[in-house]
Amino acid sequence: MHLFSKAMSYPQYLKYLVPSIMTMVFLSFYTTIDGFFVSKYAGSDALAGINVVVPITCLIFGTAVMLATGAGAIIGEHMGRKEEKRANEVFSSISLVLLLLSLFFSLIGLLFLKPIAAFLGASERLMPHVLPYAFIVFVGTIPMAFKLFFEYLVRTDGAPQVGLHMSVVGLLLNVLLDYFFVGVLGWGTFGASLGTVFSISVSAGMGLRYFLRHSMLRFCKPVFRWRDLWKSCSNGSSEMLTELSTGITTLLFNLIIFRKFGEDGIAAVTIVMYLYYFFVAFYMGISVATAPIISYNLGAENRGKIRETVRYSFLTVGLTAILILVSLAVGGNQIIGLFAHTQHVFDLTAAAMHDVRPVFLFIGFNVFLSGYFTALGDGGTSALISSLRSLVLVVFYLLVLPPLMGIRGMWLAIPMAELSTLLVSLVLYRYKGQKYTIVPMDKN
């Protein structure tokens, strides 16, 4: 019996989740580690410079996640139907597409580096910190994309522990290299990006080795079927939208707060985003761990297993929300103090987190339900949830609240967008998603 078809107790489910959650948490640490060492050894302007590059990394990661989640759902269904040859063909062809797209991004970025940095809002004061960081990011586009791609698809292959090993090795190496390049050699944002891309390359190499030697999924001669590519892109579009929207909203936040608080304001946005992505990573771990189970059992027509997975997931999301809010209440200021090395930046960040933290009550359910619909192959519904929570409603509330409430309105836009989206998500689940958890009477 395949791992994904076995019934689990709740403790067994939690044990299954751990590698995926830790993988996503460690992934969230990559930029955070850069920010920690840069803020400590190079100052707030360097920290703000890293933030300006966020939309670039969002585009790279968004493309990788789109193809990984979209193709993963297709591959999972084929595996559930015991169609191994078709699963390998989809895996190989989508891998080649990602390679070509990554190469294209890298070339465009290197050719138009300074115009891109200026477009993203780099001031003359920040440009010396932005350009070297962005340069190395564009050089490392291919390994950055494939690290994420492989970490997602090892779960589809039933080996989430491999993704965890990739993340642990990459994270530890990143800490050591950032300390050496930034703290010892004093290379600033250049050293931070160099350490990150090198460690990510090692991690991506581990993933490649796994798929070449140990996986059930195998590279084979790519067989391009435009339907598979289109379905991969459309089905994974919600995850792409989430990443791209993150870049867009970060840019909007930077522009709004820069007018009032300058570079210190951008530094505060950066720290808030670090905390935000760190805690959201727990929810992402739940979503990416359960997606292959849902896809596999959709193909195997095992609704009982889908129902079990959804029930456990909702419970885990709720418990995680409580733990996150308690953690922020007890230790939030201490965490902020790791990055904020001036009183002004600390005060701005602490006030912001007070307004932002209710978001963790709602966001986990939206993240899970978006991933749930992706796993079912319903990319349109998943994209609707993602676009509402991460772009459409955020922009709406950014237009409405700041004129009424000032900077507080900007921060409150995040929880308000998630709360509004949750109401829509639950309706969509009730009418479009819940039917997959209903077991026919003759299949008790």
C-alpha positions as CSV (number, residue, x, y, z in Angstrom):
1,M,0.0,0.0,0.0
2,H,1.3,3.4,-1.0
3,L,2.2,5.8,1.9
4,F,-0.4,8.3,0.7
5,S,-3.2,5.8,0.8
6,K,-2.7,4.6,4.4
7,A,-5.0,5.8,7.1
8,M,-3.2,7.8,9.8
9,S,-3.9,8.7,13.4
10,Y,-3.5,12.4,14.2
11,P,-0.1,11.9,15.9
12,Q,1.0,10.0,12.7
13,Y,-0.2,12.9,10.6
14,L,1.7,15.4,12.7
15,K,4.8,13.3,12.4
16,Y,4.4,13.2,8.6
17,L,4.0,17.1,8.6
18,V,7.2,17.8,10.4
19,P,9.7,17.5,7.5
20,S,7.6,19.7,5.2
21,I,7.0,22.3,7.9
22,M,10.6,22.5,8.8
23,T,11.6,22.7,5.2
24,M,9.4,25.7,4.6
25,V,10.6,27.3,7.8
26,F,14.2,26.9,6.8
27,L,13.4,28.2,3.4
28,S,12.0,31.4,5.0
29,F,15.3,31.8,6.8
30,Y,17.4,32.4,3.8
31,T,16.6,36.0,3.3
32,T,16.1,36.4,7.1
33,I,19.7,35.3,7.7
34,D,20.9,37.8,5.1
35,G,19.0,40.5,6.9
36,F,20.3,39.5,10.3
37,F,24.0,39.7,9.3
38,V,23.6,42.7,7.0
39,S,21.7,44.7,9.7
40,K,24.3,43.8,12.3
41,Y,27.4,44.5,10.3
42,A,26.3,46.8,7.5
43,G,23.4,48.8,8.9
44,S,19.8,49.7,8.2
45,D,20.4,51.0,4.7
46,A,21.9,47.6,3.6
47,L,18.9,45.9,5.2
48,A,16.5,48.1,3.2
49,G,18.5,47.4,0.1
50,I,17.8,43.7,0.5
51,N,14.1,44.5,0.8
52,V,14.2,46.3,-2.6
53,V,15.3,43.0,-4.3
54,V,12.4,41.0,-2.9
55,P,10.3,41.3,-6.0
56,I,13.1,39.7,-8.0
57,T,13.3,36.7,-5.8
58,C,9.5,36.5,-5.7
59,L,9.5,36.2,-9.5
60,I,12.1,33.4,-9.5
61,F,10.5,31.5,-6.7
62,G,7.0,32.1,-8.0
63,T,7.9,30.5,-11.4
64,A,9.4,27.5,-9.6
65,V,6.5,27.1,-7.2
66,M,4.0,27.5,-10.0
67,L,5.5,24.7,-12.1
68,A,6.2,22.5,-9.1
69,T,2.8,22.6,-7.6
70,G,1.0,22.6,-10.9
71,A,3.0,19.7,-12.3
72,G,3.0,18.0,-8.8
73,A,-0.8,17.7,-8.9
74,I,-0.7,16.1,-12.4
75,I,2.1,13.8,-11.4
76,G,0.3,12.8,-8.2
77,E,-2.8,11.9,-10.1
78,H,-0.8,9.7,-12.6
79,M,1.0,8.0,-9.7
80,G,-2.4,7.3,-8.0
81,R,-3.5,5.6,-11.3
82,K,-0.2,3.7,-11.5
83,E,0.8,5.6,-14.7
84,E,4.5,5.8,-13.9
85,K,5.6,6.5,-17.5
86,R,3.3,9.5,-17.8
87,A,4.4,10.8,-14.4
88,N,8.1,10.7,-15.5
89,E,7.3,12.4,-18.8
90,V,5.5,15.3,-17.1
91,F,8.3,15.6,-14.5
92,S,11.1,15.7,-17.2
93,S,9.3,18.1,-19.6
94,I,8.4,20.6,-16.8
95,S,12.0,20.4,-15.5
96,L,13.3,21.5,-18.9
97,V,10.8,24.3,-19.1
98,L,11.9,25.6,-15.7
99,L,15.6,25.5,-16.9
100,L,14.8,27.6,-20.0
101,L,12.8,30.1,-18.1
102,S,15.4,30.5,-15.4
103,L,18.1,31.0,-18.0
104,F,16.0,33.7,-19.6
105,F,15.4,35.5,-16.3
106,S,19.1,35.4,-15.5
107,L,20.1,36.9,-18.9
108,I,17.5,39.7,-18.8
109,G,18.4,40.6,-15.2
110,L,22.1,40.9,-15.9
111,L,21.6,42.9,-19.0
112,F,19.2,45.4,-17.4
113,L,20.4,45.3,-13.8
114,K,20.4,49.0,-12.9
115,P,17.1,49.9,-14.7
116,I,15.4,47.1,-12.8
117,A,16.8,48.3,-9.5
118,A,15.6,51.8,-10.2
119,F,12.2,50.6,-11.2
120,L,11.9,48.7,-7.9
121,G,12.4,51.9,-6.0
122,A,16.1,51.9,-5.1
123,S,17.1,55.4,-4.2
124,E,20.6,56.7,-4.9
125,R,21.4,56.1,-1.2
126,L,20.3,52.5,-1.4
127,M,21.7,51.7,-4.9
128,P,25.2,50.6,-3.7
129,H,23.5,48.0,-1.5
130,V,20.9,46.9,-4.1
131,L,23.0,46.4,-7.2
132,P,25.5,43.8,-5.8
133,Y,22.8,41.8,-4.1
134,A,20.6,41.8,-7.2
135,F,23.6,40.9,-9.4
136,I,24.4,37.7,-7.5
137,V,20.7,36.8,-7.3
138,F,20.4,36.9,-11.1
139,V,23.6,34.9,-11.5
140,G,22.1,32.2,-9.2
141,T,18.6,32.1,-10.8
142,I,18.9,28.5,-12.0
143,P,19.9,26.9,-8.7
144,M,17.5,29.1,-6.8
145,A,14.6,27.9,-9.0
146,F,15.6,24.3,-8.9
147,K,16.1,24.2,-5.1
148,L,12.5,25.1,-4.6
149,F,11.3,22.9,-7.5
150,F,13.0,19.8,-6.1
151,E,11.9,20.5,-2.5
152,Y,8.3,20.5,-3.6
153,L,8.5,17.4,-5.8
154,V,10.3,15.2,-3.3
155,R,7.1,15.3,-1.4
156,T,5.2,14.2,-4.4
157,D,7.7,11.3,-4.6
158,G,6.8,10.4,-1.0
159,A,10.2,11.6,0.5
160,P,9.6,14.8,2.5
161,Q,12.6,14.0,4.6
162,V,14.9,14.6,1.6
163,G,13.5,18.1,1.3
164,L,14.2,18.6,5.0
165,H,17.8,17.4,4.5
166,M,18.3,19.8,1.6
167,S,17.0,22.7,3.7
168,V,19.1,21.9,6.8
169,V,22.3,21.6,4.9
170,G,21.6,24.8,2.9
171,L,20.6,26.7,5.9
172,L,23.6,25.8,8.0
173,L,26.0,26.6,5.1
174,N,24.2,29.9,4.6
175,V,24.7,30.9,8.2
176,L,28.4,30.1,8.1
177,L,29.0,31.8,4.7
178,D,27.0,34.9,5.7
179,Y,29.0,35.2,8.9
180,F,32.3,34.9,7.0
181,F,31.5,37.0,4.0
182,V,29.5,39.8,5.8
183,G,30.8,39.6,9.4
184,V,34.5,38.8,8.8
185,L,35.3,40.1,5.3
186,G,32.8,43.0,5.5
187,W,31.4,42.4,2.0
188,G,27.9,43.7,2.9
189,T,25.0,42.8,0.6
190,F,27.3,41.3,-2.0
191,G,28.6,38.8,0.6
192,A,25.1,38.1,1.9
193,S,23.8,37.2,-1.6
194,L,27.0,35.3,-2.4
195,G,26.6,33.1,0.7
196,T,22.9,32.5,0.0
197,V,23.2,31.6,-3.6
198,F,26.2,29.3,-2.9
199,S,24.3,27.5,-0.1
200,I,21.2,27.2,-2.3
201,S,23.3,25.7,-5.1
202,V,24.6,23.0,-2.8
203,S,21.0,22.3,-1.7
204,A,19.7,22.1,-5.3
205,G,22.6,19.7,-6.1
206,M,21.3,17.4,-3.3
207,G,17.9,17.4,-4.9
208,L,19.3,16.7,-8.3
209,R,21.3,13.8,-6.9
210,Y,18.1,12.4,-5.3
211,F,16.2,12.4,-8.5
212,L,19.0,10.9,-10.5
213,R,19.7,8.0,-8.1
214,H,17.0,7.3,-5.6
215,S,13.5,8.6,-6.6
216,M,10.5,6.8,-8.0
217,L,10.2,9.7,-10.4
218,R,12.8,9.5,-13.0
219,F,14.2,11.9,-15.7
220,C,13.5,10.6,-19.2
221,K,13.3,11.9,-22.7
222,P,10.9,14.9,-22.4
223,V,7.6,14.4,-24.1
224,F,6.0,17.8,-24.5
225,R,2.3,17.9,-24.3
226,W,1.0,21.5,-24.4
227,R,-2.0,20.4,-22.3
228,D,0.3,19.3,-19.5
229,L,2.3,22.5,-19.6
230,W,-0.9,24.6,-19.7
231,K,-2.4,22.7,-16.9
232,S,0.8,22.9,-14.8
233,C,0.9,26.7,-15.3
234,S,-2.8,27.3,-14.8
235,N,-3.1,24.9,-11.8
236,G,0.0,26.4,-10.1
237,S,-1.0,29.9,-11.0
238,S,-2.3,30.6,-7.5
239,E,1.2,30.0,-6.0
240,M,2.7,32.2,-8.7
241,L,0.2,34.9,-8.0
242,T,1.0,34.7,-4.3
243,E,4.8,35.1,-4.9
244,L,4.3,37.9,-7.5
245,S,1.7,39.7,-5.3
246,T,4.2,39.5,-2.4
247,G,6.7,41.4,-4.6
248,I,4.1,44.0,-5.7
249,T,2.7,44.6,-2.2
250,T,6.2,44.9,-0.8
251,L,6.9,47.5,-3.4
252,L,3.7,49.4,-2.5
253,F,4.5,49.2,1.2
254,N,8.0,50.6,0.5
255,L,6.7,53.5,-1.5
256,I,4.0,54.4,1.1
257,I,6.3,54.3,4.2
258,F,9.3,55.8,2.5
259,R,7.4,59.1,2.1
260,K,7.0,59.4,5.8
261,F,9.9,57.6,7.4
262,G,12.5,57.3,4.6
263,E,15.0,54.4,4.7
264,D,14.2,53.6,8.4
265,G,10.6,52.9,7.3
266,I,11.8,50.5,4.6
267,A,14.0,48.7,7.2
268,A,10.9,48.4,9.4
269,V,8.9,46.9,6.5
270,T,11.7,44.4,5.9
271,I,11.7,43.2,9.5
272,V,7.9,42.9,9.5
273,M,8.0,40.8,6.3
274,Y,10.7,38.6,7.9
275,L,8.4,37.8,10.8
276,Y,5.4,37.4,8.5
277,Y,7.1,34.9,6.2
278,F,8.6,33.0,9.0
279,F,5.2,32.3,10.6
280,V,3.4,31.8,7.3
281,A,6.0,29.1,6.5
282,F,4.3,26.9,9.1
283,Y,1.0,27.1,7.2
284,M,2.8,26.6,3.9
285,G,4.4,23.4,5.3
286,I,0.9,22.1,6.1
287,S,-0.3,22.9,2.6
288,V,2.6,21.5,0.6
289,A,2.7,18.3,2.8
290,T,-1.0,17.5,2.3
291,A,-1.2,18.4,-1.4
292,P,0.4,15.2,-2.8
293,I,-1.8,13.1,-0.5
294,I,-4.9,14.8,-1.9
295,S,-3.7,14.6,-5.5
296,Y,-2.8,10.9,-5.2
297,N,-6.1,10.0,-3.6
298,L,-8.0,12.0,-6.1
299,G,-6.5,9.8,-8.8
300,A,-7.1,6.7,-6.7
301,E,-10.7,7.9,-6.0
302,N,-10.2,7.5,-2.2
303,R,-12.4,10.2,-0.8
304,G,-12.1,8.8,2.8
305,K,-8.4,9.6,2.8
306,I,-9.0,13.1,1.5
307,R,-11.6,13.7,4.2
308,E,-9.2,12.5,6.9
309,T,-6.5,14.8,5.5
310,V,-8.7,17.9,5.4
311,R,-10.0,17.3,8.9
312,Y,-6.5,17.0,10.4
313,S,-5.3,20.0,8.4
314,F,-8.0,22.3,9.7
315,L,-7.3,21.3,13.2
316,T,-3.6,21.8,12.8
317,V,-4.0,25.2,11.2
318,G,-6.2,26.3,14.2
319,L,-3.7,25.1,16.8
320,T,-0.8,26.7,14.9
321,A,-2.6,30.0,14.9
322,I,-2.9,29.9,18.7
323,L,0.8,29.0,19.1
324,I,2.0,31.8,16.8
325,L,-0.1,34.5,18.6
326,V,1.2,33.3,22.0
327,S,4.8,33.4,20.7
328,L,4.4,36.9,19.4
329,A,2.9,38.1,22.6
330,V,5.7,36.6,24.7
331,G,8.7,37.1,22.5
332,G,7.9,39.5,19.7
333,N,9.9,42.4,20.9
334,Q,13.0,40.2,21.5
335,I,12.8,38.9,17.9
336,I,12.4,42.5,16.5
337,G,15.5,43.5,18.5
338,L,17.6,41.0,16.6
339,F,17.2,43.1,13.5
340,A,16.4,46.6,14.6
341,H,19.7,48.2,15.8
342,T,18.3,51.8,16.2
343,Q,15.5,52.8,18.5
344,H,13.5,54.5,15.7
345,V,13.5,51.3,13.5
346,F,12.6,49.2,16.6
347,D,9.6,51.5,17.5
348,L,8.3,51.5,14.0
349,T,8.5,47.7,13.7
350,A,7.0,47.0,17.1
351,A,4.0,49.3,16.4
352,A,3.5,47.6,13.0
353,M,3.6,44.1,14.4
354,H,0.9,45.0,16.9
355,D,-1.4,45.8,14.0
356,V,-0.3,43.0,11.7
357,R,-0.4,40.0,14.1
358,P,-4.1,39.3,14.0
359,V,-3.5,38.1,10.4
360,F,-2.2,34.8,11.8
361,L,-5.7,33.9,12.9
362,F,-7.0,33.8,9.3
363,I,-4.1,33.3,6.9
364,G,-3.5,29.6,7.6
365,F,-7.0,28.6,6.5
366,N,-6.6,30.6,3.2
367,V,-3.2,29.1,2.5
368,F,-4.4,25.6,3.1
369,L,-7.6,26.0,1.0
370,S,-5.7,27.6,-1.9
371,G,-3.3,24.6,-1.8
372,Y,-6.2,22.2,-1.5
373,F,-7.9,23.4,-4.7
374,T,-4.5,23.3,-6.5
375,A,-4.1,19.7,-5.4
376,L,-7.6,18.9,-6.8
377,G,-6.6,20.4,-10.1
378,D,-8.9,23.4,-9.7
379,G,-6.4,26.1,-10.4
380,G,-9.0,28.8,-11.1
381,T,-10.5,28.6,-7.6
382,S,-7.1,28.4,-6.0
383,A,-6.0,31.5,-8.0
384,L,-9.1,33.4,-6.9
385,I,-8.2,32.8,-3.2
386,S,-4.6,33.7,-3.7
387,S,-5.2,36.8,-5.7
388,L,-7.8,38.1,-3.2
389,R,-5.6,37.5,-0.1
390,S,-2.3,38.6,-1.5
391,L,-3.1,41.3,-4.0
392,V,-6.6,42.5,-4.8
393,L,-7.9,43.0,-1.3
394,V,-4.5,44.2,0.0
395,V,-4.4,46.9,-2.7
396,F,-8.1,47.8,-1.9
397,Y,-7.4,48.2,1.8
398,L,-4.2,50.1,1.1
399,L,-6.2,52.6,-0.9
400,V,-9.0,52.9,1.7
401,L,-7.4,52.6,5.2
402,P,-4.2,54.8,5.1
403,P,-6.2,58.0,4.2
404,L,-8.4,57.3,7.2
405,M,-5.9,55.9,9.7
406,G,-2.5,56.9,8.5
407,I,0.4,54.4,8.7
408,R,-1.7,52.1,11.0
409,G,-4.1,51.7,8.1
410,M,-1.3,50.4,5.9
411,W,-0.5,47.7,8.4
412,L,-4.1,46.8,9.0
413,A,-4.6,46.2,5.3
414,I,-2.9,42.8,5.7
415,P,-5.2,41.2,8.3
416,M,-8.3,42.9,6.8
417,A,-7.4,41.3,3.4
418,E,-7.0,37.9,4.9
419,L,-10.2,38.1,7.0
420,S,-12.2,39.1,3.9
421,T,-10.7,36.4,1.9
422,L,-11.4,33.8,4.5
423,L,-15.1,34.5,4.2
424,V,-14.9,33.8,0.4
425,S,-12.6,30.7,0.9
426,L,-15.1,29.0,3.3
427,V,-18.0,29.6,0.8
428,L,-15.9,28.2,-2.0
429,Y,-14.9,25.1,0.1
430,R,-18.6,24.6,1.0
431,Y,-19.8,24.6,-2.6
432,K,-16.8,23.4,-4.6
433,G,-14.3,21.6,-2.3
434,Q,-16.3,19.7,0.3
435,K,-17.8,17.2,-2.2
436,Y,-14.4,15.5,-2.6
437,T,-14.5,14.5,1.1
438,I,-18.0,12.9,1.0
439,V,-17.7,9.1,0.9
440,P,-20.4,7.2,-1.0
441,M,-22.5,5.0,1.3
442,D,-21.3,1.8,-0.5
443,K,-17.6,2.7,0.2
444,N,-17.8,3.2,4.0
